[in-house]
């Protein structure tokens, strides 16, 4: 989907029905131009791992809309 319509920021969950979030983060890191990647997850280990794999930001569920908007602004 990103290749068809590149975006400045991609928000992805780490656990999805149609794919794995870790794979998504790694694929987006290889995209040109690479977007900023914000990961969301309910699992603190996934949040930590996503940052190691190259995500630009991560939010642990549950989070507030204000926190998400502030995080996006910082990216």
LINDAHU-V913155 format. One record per backbone hydrogen bond with DSSP energy under -0.5 kcal/mol. NH is the residue of the N-H (numbers start at 1). CO is the residue of the C=O. If there is no record, write none. Layout:
BEGIN
nh:NH co:CO
nh:NH co:CO
END
This chain:
BEGIN
nh:5 co:1
nh:10 co:36
nh:12 co:10
nh:12 co:38
nh:14 co:40
nh:16 co:14
nh:16 co:19
nh:19 co:16
nh:21 co:14
nh:24 co:20
nh:25 co:21
nh:26 co:22
nh:27 co:23
nh:28 co:24
nh:29 co:25
nh:30 co:26
nh:31 co:27
nh:36 co:8
nh:38 co:10
nh:39 co:37
nh:39 co:57
nh:40 co:12
nh:41 co:59
nh:44 co:42
nh:46 co:43
nh:47 co:43
nh:48 co:44
nh:49 co:45
nh:50 co:46
nh:51 co:47
nh:52 co:48
nh:53 co:49
nh:54 co:51
nh:55 co:50
nh:56 co:37
nh:57 co:37
nh:59 co:39
nh:61 co:41
nh:61 co:59
nh:68 co:64
nh:69 co:65
nh:70 co:66
nh:71 co:67
nh:72 co:68
nh:73 co:69
nh:74 co:70
nh:75 co:71
END
